[in-house]
Amino acid sequence: MPSLRARLTNAFLRIGTKRRWRPDLDVHLTRERVRRMDARLSGSATRIAVEEIDMGGVPAAWHGERSLSDRGTLLYLHGGAWCLHLPGAYRRLAARLSALTGLRVLLPDYRLAPEHRFPAAVDDCYATYRWLVDQGHAERPLAIAGDSAGGSLALVTMMRARDASVPLPACAALLSPSTDLTMSGPSIDYNERADPMFANAALTLLPDLYCPGVAPSHPWLSPLFGQWQGLPPLLFHAGSTEMLLDDSVRAHDRAVAAGVDARIKVWPELPHVAPLFTIMPEAHQALREIASFIVSHMEPRARAPVVEGNAAVALAGRPVMQQAGSAP
C-alpha cells in the first residue's frame, strides 16, 4: 500500500496533469504549467556548490564541491519527453544524489524539441559523456543515470560509447525510462486508466514533436530494440501503475538475456519518476537505494558517505512488487 502522501500526490497529478493531455496540446503552454510545477517540486534552495560550465556548446552544471571529483562523477540526464525541463526540481535531485553518493553530479542542459529535434538531444548527451571521458573522468569512478526521456538518453549514450570503443561507466540507474517509442508495451493499454500522470494523448504527441519522419523503432529513439550486450550493471525503478511500466520491464529482460547484470524494482502505485516527488517517503527510500547501487559499483574510495537506511534492491528477474519500507 502506498503512503498517504503518495496517494495524495497521485490525486494531485490526476487532476492537474493527466486530464490536461489532448492531441492538439501546445508545448509552449505546457512549458508554462511545467514551470509552475517546477516551483512546487523544487522547494527551498539546497545548500550545495553549483558550478556552471560549457562543454563545447552544451551548457551544464556541476553539483557538489570540486573535491568530490576525486571520489567520482555521476552524469545525470533529466527527463521531460525530450521537450520539457524542470531545472529547479533537477537541481534539488542532483544535490540529493551528490549528498547520498559522495560524488560530484553533472547535469547537462541538452537541446529540447520541437526547436531542436532528433538527434539533437542524443548528440548533446553523447558529447557530454565523451567530454567527461576526454577530461579523464572515466579514469576515476564514473556512473550515469537518467529518468524518463533521460533514461532513454542514458541507454543510447552507453550503446554509442560501446560501439565507438569508448570506456563505459561503472553502472547506470534508470528511473522510469522511456525505452520504446513505438508504444508497443502492454502496459500502455492496461495501465492507461490507472496511471495518474499520463494518457494516450500524451504519448502520441511525442513522435511529431521530437522525431517527425523517423521510424520510432530506431534504437536511438527506442533503445529497447538496440544491442544490449556489453553494457554495465543496470538498475531500473518504475511504478506499477505507469503506462511506461513495460518500458522498464522489457528493457530489464532484454538486458538480462544479453548477459548484463540488471536489476529492477517496481513500486506499488507510485507515479512516473517517483523520486522527483520528495513529498513522498517512498521517493527518499528510492533515492537511498539508487545511491547505494551506484556507490556499490564504484571503487572503494568512492564509498563514503554511508547511505542511510535500507539500501537493498530487487534482484534480477521479473519485476518484484514490494511495499515501501519492506525488505526486498
C-alpha positions as CSV (number, residue, x, y, z in Angstrom):
1,M,0.0,0.0,0.0
2,P,1.5,3.4,-0.9
3,S,1.8,6.0,1.7
4,L,-0.8,8.7,2.3
5,R,1.4,11.3,0.7
6,A,1.9,9.1,-2.3
7,R,-1.9,8.7,-2.7
8,L,-2.3,12.5,-2.4
9,T,0.5,13.0,-5.0
10,N,-1.3,10.7,-7.4
11,A,-4.6,12.6,-6.9
12,F,-2.8,15.9,-7.5
13,L,-1.3,14.6,-10.7
14,R,-4.6,13.1,-11.9
15,I,-6.3,16.4,-11.5
16,G,-3.5,18.8,-12.6
17,T,-1.7,16.8,-15.3
18,K,-3.5,13.7,-16.6
19,R,-6.7,15.5,-17.6
20,R,-4.9,18.2,-19.5
21,W,-3.5,15.9,-22.2
22,R,-5.0,16.2,-25.6
23,P,-3.8,15.6,-29.2
24,D,-3.5,19.3,-30.1
25,L,-1.6,20.3,-26.9
26,D,0.5,23.4,-27.2
27,V,4.0,22.6,-26.0
28,H,4.6,26.3,-25.1
29,L,1.6,26.4,-22.8
30,T,2.6,23.1,-21.3
31,R,6.0,24.6,-20.5
32,E,4.4,27.3,-18.6
33,R,2.4,24.8,-16.5
34,V,5.6,22.8,-16.0
35,R,7.4,25.9,-14.8
36,R,4.7,26.4,-12.1
37,M,5.0,22.7,-11.2
38,D,8.8,23.1,-11.0
39,A,8.4,25.8,-8.5
40,R,6.4,23.4,-6.3
41,L,8.7,20.4,-6.8
42,S,12.0,22.2,-6.3
43,G,11.1,23.5,-2.8
44,S,13.5,25.6,-0.8
45,A,17.1,26.2,-2.1
46,T,19.6,23.5,-1.4
47,R,22.9,24.3,0.2
48,I,25.3,22.8,-2.3
49,A,28.0,24.2,-4.6
50,V,26.9,24.7,-8.2
51,E,29.3,25.5,-11.0
52,E,28.1,26.4,-14.5
53,I,30.2,25.1,-17.3
54,D,30.1,25.0,-21.1
55,M,31.2,21.7,-22.7
56,G,31.8,22.6,-26.3
57,G,28.4,24.2,-26.8
58,V,26.4,22.1,-24.3
59,P,25.7,24.1,-21.1
60,A,25.8,22.1,-17.9
61,A,26.1,22.5,-14.2
62,W,28.3,20.7,-11.6
63,H,26.6,20.0,-8.3
64,G,28.9,19.4,-5.3
65,E,32.3,20.7,-4.3
66,R,35.2,20.2,-6.8
67,S,37.0,18.0,-4.4
68,L,34.2,15.4,-4.9
69,S,35.5,14.7,-8.4
70,D,38.3,12.7,-6.7
71,R,35.7,10.3,-5.4
72,G,33.9,10.1,-8.8
73,T,31.3,11.6,-11.1
74,L,27.6,10.9,-11.7
75,L,26.3,12.2,-15.1
76,Y,22.6,12.7,-14.7
77,L,20.3,13.2,-17.8
78,H,17.0,14.8,-17.0
79,G,13.6,13.7,-18.3
80,G,10.8,15.8,-19.8
81,A,9.7,13.9,-23.0
82,W,12.7,15.5,-24.9
83,C,10.8,18.8,-24.9
84,L,10.4,19.9,-21.3
85,H,12.7,20.7,-18.3
86,L,12.2,21.3,-14.6
87,P,15.5,22.9,-13.7
88,G,14.6,23.6,-10.1
89,A,13.5,20.0,-9.4
90,Y,16.5,18.5,-11.1
91,R,18.9,20.8,-9.2
92,R,17.3,19.5,-6.0
93,L,17.6,15.9,-7.2
94,A,21.3,16.4,-8.2
95,A,22.0,17.9,-4.8
96,R,20.4,14.9,-3.1
97,L,22.2,12.4,-5.2
98,S,25.5,14.2,-4.6
99,A,24.9,14.1,-0.8
100,L,23.9,10.4,-0.8
101,T,26.7,9.1,-3.1
102,G,29.6,11.5,-2.2
103,L,30.0,12.0,-6.0
104,R,30.0,15.2,-8.0
105,V,26.9,15.3,-10.2
106,L,26.9,16.8,-13.7
107,L,23.5,17.9,-15.1
108,P,23.7,18.9,-18.8
109,D,21.1,21.2,-20.4
110,Y,20.7,19.3,-23.6
111,R,18.7,20.9,-26.5
112,L,15.0,20.4,-26.5
113,A,12.3,19.7,-29.2
114,P,10.5,21.0,-31.1
115,E,13.1,23.7,-31.6
116,H,15.8,21.1,-31.8
117,R,14.5,17.8,-33.0
118,F,16.1,14.3,-33.0
119,P,19.0,13.7,-32.8
120,A,20.0,16.9,-31.1
121,A,19.4,15.7,-27.6
122,V,21.1,12.3,-28.3
123,D,24.1,14.1,-29.7
124,D,24.4,16.5,-26.8
125,C,24.3,13.8,-24.2
126,Y,26.8,11.7,-26.1
127,A,29.1,14.7,-26.5
128,T,28.8,15.4,-22.8
129,Y,29.8,11.8,-22.0
130,R,32.7,12.0,-24.4
131,W,33.8,15.3,-22.8
132,L,33.9,13.6,-19.4
133,V,35.9,10.7,-20.8
134,D,38.3,13.1,-22.6
135,Q,38.8,15.1,-19.3
136,G,39.8,11.9,-17.5
137,H,36.7,11.3,-15.5
138,A,36.5,7.7,-16.7
139,E,39.8,7.1,-15.0
140,R,38.0,7.6,-11.7
141,P,34.7,6.2,-10.7
142,L,32.0,7.3,-13.3
143,A,28.3,6.5,-13.4
144,I,25.3,7.6,-15.4
145,A,21.7,8.0,-14.5
146,G,18.5,9.4,-16.1
147,D,14.8,9.4,-15.9
148,S,12.0,9.1,-18.5
149,A,13.5,10.6,-21.7
150,G,16.7,11.0,-19.8
151,G,16.7,7.3,-19.1
152,S,16.4,6.6,-22.8
153,L,19.3,9.1,-23.5
154,A,21.4,7.4,-20.9
155,L,20.9,4.0,-22.5
156,V,21.6,5.4,-26.0
157,T,24.7,7.2,-24.8
158,M,26.1,3.9,-23.4
159,M,25.3,2.0,-26.5
160,R,27.0,4.6,-28.7
161,A,30.0,4.6,-26.4
162,R,30.3,0.9,-26.5
163,D,30.1,0.8,-30.3
164,A,32.8,3.5,-30.5
165,S,35.1,1.6,-28.1
166,V,34.8,4.5,-25.6
167,P,35.1,3.4,-21.9
168,L,31.8,2.7,-20.3
169,P,30.5,3.9,-16.9
170,A,30.7,1.6,-13.9
171,C,26.9,1.4,-13.8
172,A,23.7,3.1,-14.7
173,A,20.5,3.9,-12.8
174,L,17.3,4.3,-14.9
175,L,14.2,5.9,-13.4
176,S,11.0,5.1,-15.3
177,P,13.0,5.2,-18.6
178,S,11.3,5.5,-21.9
179,T,12.7,2.7,-24.0
180,D,10.1,2.0,-26.6
181,L,8.8,5.0,-28.7
182,T,6.7,2.5,-30.8
183,M,4.4,2.3,-27.7
184,S,4.1,-1.5,-28.1
185,G,4.3,-2.4,-24.4
186,P,1.1,-3.9,-23.0
187,S,1.1,-1.6,-20.0
188,I,0.4,1.3,-22.4
189,D,-3.1,-0.1,-22.5
190,Y,-3.7,-1.9,-19.3
191,N,-2.4,1.0,-17.2
192,E,-4.0,3.8,-19.1
193,R,-6.7,4.3,-16.5
194,A,-4.5,3.6,-13.5
195,D,-1.6,5.9,-14.5
196,P,-2.1,9.2,-12.5
197,M,0.1,11.3,-14.9
198,F,-0.2,10.1,-18.5
199,A,-2.9,9.4,-21.0
200,N,-2.7,8.1,-24.6
201,A,-2.8,11.7,-25.9
202,A,0.4,12.5,-24.1
203,L,2.3,9.6,-25.7
204,T,1.1,10.0,-29.2
205,L,2.3,13.6,-29.2
206,L,6.0,12.6,-28.9
207,P,6.9,11.4,-32.4
208,D,5.5,14.6,-34.0
209,L,7.3,16.9,-31.5
210,Y,10.6,15.1,-31.3
211,C,11.3,12.9,-34.3
212,P,8.9,13.5,-37.2
213,G,9.7,11.4,-40.2
214,V,12.0,9.0,-38.3
215,A,10.9,5.4,-37.5
216,P,10.2,5.2,-33.8
217,S,11.8,1.8,-33.7
218,H,15.2,3.5,-34.4
219,P,17.4,2.3,-31.5
220,W,18.4,5.9,-30.7
221,L,14.7,6.6,-30.1
222,S,13.8,3.1,-28.7
223,P,16.9,1.6,-27.1
224,L,14.7,-1.5,-26.3
225,F,15.5,-2.5,-29.9
226,G,19.2,-1.8,-29.6
227,Q,22.0,-4.2,-28.7
228,W,22.3,-4.7,-25.0
229,Q,25.5,-6.9,-24.9
230,G,28.4,-5.4,-23.0
231,L,26.5,-2.8,-21.1
232,P,27.5,-2.2,-17.4
233,P,25.3,-3.1,-14.4
234,L,21.8,-1.5,-14.7
235,L,19.2,-0.7,-12.1
236,F,15.6,0.1,-13.2
237,H,13.0,1.7,-11.0
238,A,9.4,2.1,-12.0
239,G,5.8,2.4,-10.7
240,S,3.3,-0.4,-11.0
241,T,0.6,1.8,-12.5
242,E,2.7,3.6,-15.0
243,M,1.8,3.4,-18.7
244,L,5.5,3.1,-19.3
245,L,6.0,0.2,-16.8
246,D,6.8,-2.3,-19.6
247,D,9.4,0.0,-21.0
248,S,11.4,-0.9,-17.8
249,V,10.3,-4.5,-17.6
250,R,11.1,-5.4,-21.2
251,A,14.3,-3.4,-21.2
252,H,15.4,-5.2,-18.0
253,D,14.6,-8.6,-19.6
254,R,16.5,-7.7,-22.8
255,A,19.5,-6.8,-20.7
256,V,19.4,-10.0,-18.6
257,A,19.0,-12.0,-21.8
258,A,22.2,-10.3,-23.2
259,G,24.2,-11.2,-20.1
260,V,24.0,-7.8,-18.4
261,D,23.8,-7.6,-14.6
262,A,20.4,-5.9,-14.5
263,R,18.0,-5.4,-11.6
264,I,14.5,-4.0,-11.4
265,K,12.3,-2.6,-8.6
266,V,8.6,-1.9,-9.2
267,W,7.0,0.3,-6.6
268,P,3.3,-0.3,-5.9
269,E,1.1,2.6,-7.3
270,L,3.8,5.2,-7.5
271,P,3.8,7.8,-10.3
272,H,6.2,8.2,-13.2
273,V,9.7,9.2,-11.9
274,A,8.5,9.0,-8.3
275,P,11.9,10.1,-6.8
276,L,11.2,13.6,-8.1
277,F,8.2,13.9,-5.7
278,T,10.1,14.3,-2.5
279,I,6.9,14.9,-0.5
280,M,6.5,11.1,-0.6
281,P,8.6,9.0,1.8
282,E,8.9,6.4,-0.9
283,A,10.9,9.0,-3.0
284,H,13.5,9.3,-0.3
285,Q,13.8,5.5,0.1
286,A,14.1,5.1,-3.7
287,L,16.9,7.7,-3.8
288,R,18.8,5.9,-1.0
289,E,18.5,2.6,-2.9
290,I,19.6,4.2,-6.1
291,A,22.6,5.8,-4.4
292,S,23.6,2.6,-2.7
293,F,23.5,0.8,-6.1
294,I,25.8,3.5,-7.6
295,V,28.2,3.5,-4.7
296,S,28.4,-0.3,-4.6
297,H,29.8,-0.3,-8.2
298,M,32.4,2.4,-7.6
299,E,35.9,2.0,-6.4
300,P,36.3,1.7,-2.6
301,R,37.5,5.3,-2.3
302,A,34.0,6.5,-3.5
303,R,32.2,4.6,-0.8
304,A,31.6,7.5,1.5
305,P,29.4,8.8,2.9
306,V,27.5,5.8,4.0
307,V,24.0,5.8,2.6
308,E,21.4,5.7,5.4
309,G,18.5,3.3,5.5
310,N,17.7,0.1,3.8
311,A,19.7,0.1,0.5
312,A,18.9,-3.2,-1.0
313,V,17.3,-3.6,-4.4
314,A,15.3,-6.2,-6.1
315,L,17.3,-9.0,-7.7
316,A,17.3,-9.6,-11.4
317,G,14.2,-11.4,-12.8
318,R,10.7,-10.4,-13.4
319,P,9.5,-7.3,-11.5
320,V,9.3,-7.6,-7.8
321,M,6.3,-5.9,-6.3
322,Q,7.5,-4.5,-3.0
323,Q,5.9,-2.4,-0.4
324,A,7.8,0.7,0.5
325,G,9.9,0.1,3.7
326,S,9.7,-3.7,3.4
327,A,12.6,-6.0,2.7
328,P,13.0,-7.0,-0.9
